[in-house]
Amino acid sequence: MDIVNEIDRLPQYYYMLKNGEIILGGNTGNYDEKANEHRSSMGRLYRFWKEIKDYYERDGEKEILTVEEKREYAQMVYKMMKHSEGRKIERKELKEIIDKLSEEDKKEIEWQIDMYKRGRRYCGQYVRNR
């Protein structure tokens, strides 16, 4: 997986590494300046992340969540996007950050990318197109 390209395509999201959190992201087209004035604390972002992770793990490779759970998963991913910082990391800076990560941390980022992409796909299927 090309982590830099994947993150650059996604909105700003919170990623949890074993040694701490980071916020990475690219597309901030939906960024709301007023909402960001009151952006969430890291604790709130971590709670969102844990809930999204729980949905992702329960869904598994077979994507077995109910339609309602998929809708909730999608809404939580959307909420994470709205509450994450609105800055855009330039590709060069993003690449430098990723290049410095250990292989273990890169694996952590990869599954989280998949977690967010699945939630965004569910958003298109179960939230926006209802």
Disulfide bonds with the S-S distance in Angstrom:
none
